[in-house]
Amino acid sequence: MLRRSLIALLLPVPALAFPERAVTIIVPFAAGGSTDIAARLIAERLSALTGGRFVVENRTGAGGAIGSEAVKRAPADGHTLLMASASSHGANPAVFRDLSYDAVADFSAIALTGVTPLALAVAPQGPKDVAGLRANLADGRGSYGSAGVGSITHLAGELFLARTALRAEHIPYRGGAPALEALARGEVSFAIDTLAGLNALAETGRIRLIALGTSQRAATLPDLPTLQEQGVAPFDLSTWNVLLAPRGTPQERVATLAAQVQTVLAETGLAQRLAGLGVAVPEPMGPGMTAAFIAAEVQKFRSIAEGAGLRLERP
């Protein structure tokens, strides 16, 4: 009841028929990932709610930049949307100087749809806590793996080193899965990745989880302490998804979409399905709050990139 009341206060539904035709939600990543699955779950429920047709289209490449640019250039009528992520609209703007879109100015924010915490892990024979990892890295000969140069996992590793005043070699891999396989084999000293992805390996004993990367513990793993609790502060990083429309989409249409999205996110069944992906449904945010959230996240990642001297051209 409280959630429904918040939605009613934040997102009043205008008297506007929508959609008029099929709505395409572009996912700028490959099918099968958490962003893609979440988009399809939301699209399915939006179709049922509105009686319209919401479909998902994958346009991959350049860490989400190709799909993002496609939506930037789409007609601003609400019928082409983007399921953006912390990669496309957080890390990319922070790292790449030649990005073809502005993560904030080129889009109309609709809603924050999900948040996934990051976590720190080591090999199964590695240290049991952050203090042990710091001791192992003290000689400067350690390393950490990431999903690639400029990725969120790269920036997270750099933030950890900055907060601990340690040095370690960055080993970029072609995606998160190869980086975690290298960690399981003990080829790198640590990695920071999504809690869901790491926990699946930790449950089988292939890696060891030692800290959560958010400011508060996760309800799903209440015994896992945060980095901040272990003296690495401030440290509060998550991945996330936001639904966006092209800049210039009429405010009434954005408000209609936002109300529709919050209605389906309030469904218990959807929240449970997303939780199975390691994605938590956030408290309702109106379009203005969502835009402010994205801007703050871009600045957070930019500060990390600047501290690490990362300013790159897109490959």
Protein Blocks (a to p, Z undefined) as FASTA:
>chain_A
ZZmmmmmmmmccddddddfbdcddddfbdehiaklmmmmmmmmmmmmmnopacdddddee
ehhmmmmmmmmmpccehpaccdddfklmmmmmmmmmkbcbdfklmpccfbdcbdcddddd
ddfklcfbfklmmmmmmnopaccddfbehiaklmmmmmmmmmnopacdddddebjklmmm
mmmnopafbdcddfklmmmmmmnopaccfbdfbfbdcfklmmlccfklnopacddddddd
dddddehiafklmmmmmmmmmmmmmpmklmmmmmmnopacdddddfklmmmmmmmmmmmm
mmmmmmnopacddZZ
